Amino acid sequence: ANTESAEDVDPDASVDEEEEDEEEEMPVEEEQIQNDKLLTSHADADTTIVFTTGEEFPANEIVRFLVGFTNKGSQDFTVDSLEATFRYPQDFQFYVQNFTALPLSTVVHPGAQASFEYSFIPAQPMAGRPFGLVILLNYHDTEGIVFQTAIYNQTVTIIEKEEGLDGETVFMYIFLTGLVALMLFAMYQVLESRTKKRIPVKLEKGTGGMNDVDISWIPQETLNVMSRFLPPPPQSPTGNLSCQFALTVIFQICAFYLVDKASPKTSPRKRAKRAAGVDQ
């Protein structure tokens, strides 16, 4: 009988154990719900932000800013960390670039102030596109309650900073300038050579030889003497008229002189005798 009563009690005991397990699981679910809640800022905490590198956000360049924290309450605050993220503009729950959180662990007493510096570098592929920049400051009070303040939560555009002239760029410009100058000089030489070939050269044609000179008035015996003593007049290969004319004139003067020397002349005595005979 005792065994039967024990078996009758066992089902009730199992039901009680299941109810106790459910009661123990309830506080765990409540803690998870509390952890999932969004953190808020404290009313006695005042924060400011100043971008020391300007309001522009160039890609692949360091962006620095200062965060000021003022404790206006009557209890201490401990600043835990400072973090920054880039998020999708249409959905701030979507993270594009998450930067490393800066651990601080700084205690700020009532009425005191503290400042913190943070820096990050936007990625190069993000240049020219808008993103949501979120900067969060995490801190807690003396009771251990954690707070979070969104210091900056705006959409910014990542710009691509124009770089100045470096050594490689200067060398490239110098090389291109020299190459263009060399090409222009080569084109000038080609055009000049073609122009010289196209322009005809006018040559003056003078007396080609003795055949073009009228020497019929010179006696044959004088010509024979001239052929023995004088060489033939040279001909200019370029056909220069002035040179040919000068040679012809000189040749004619020499011929006239030789003719005058070679022609027989009567002596004065013979002339006198003839004159006297005629008179007689």
Steps between C-alpha positions, in 0.01 A plus 500: 500500500786731575641445156170591336471820702853592402411453138193720547710782646766497229285664223414793728862548589600514132238768431632712787854471367392620154326803652813585699711480183267741323521743792879486489507570124288816524765730655747404222258616231446831683875561518533441128222747432671763718829448318332543165361841595673805350730693729412861572701800614496645853340838559797624704752417225574766239712422192649705215705413192749699291665371179859621511566409135191677367152394404625325185559127499760412236548136409818331619581802720502531879193667653546626857247638745479594870215398729421704809317346799355711782358353823218728614364258762586412860654158442806375316491375144753260354554539126560151364561526125460706185410341165415606146334320209392564142152373424271472204307830460164333436542249784716595797486143629721393208870556576729594210825566689545440872800665666677377810352622829732717707513381865506792746404399857510862613315617813333841473403653833194724551553841338813382318574475130704262289601490133592206282660479155405245239614445141402272213573456130214458249565223249602594147211313327254719693609816317224698334214332690284611796504301825356539846766584759409394853727588795403348837631567852446226759507573877341386827417649840592391854211252507636319194225610263639528146414800283576584140494838326493541123738793464479513120235339282487654154543410134835611355660467157842345464700714258802410292776743583697639207867429538769752408774451245750238602834408349357238267238738364757775436730254323209378287412856393864575415529180297179573308612857429833380363329235289260755350788739425693220328198409288449863396866533404482182290186625323668834430801326345278285278293797381810707433659226289182455297471875442855521367430217257184663366647850437673499156843662484531754219836474322629779280626379169769703334722437204546129470826513297680654203226387270270762650752786436522677168869490404456526125662840497832358627741394226579133474872549552427680826280217615780257426739703714243520779448127498872451558546750782164503679316205653131457429277711726371301799129436533327554832322183619228709654447709189564831669429779248727759654802268511445386139462856384820611674699215349364579156596867529851413618537248220395758241740762639788254486403403148489861391841564652655199327341593171646844531843352567486233233363714213779629259562875516683715247808674618523882501768500230283310254217733569720800430632352175155423375384843580793655321450284192141590478582861517755461225 
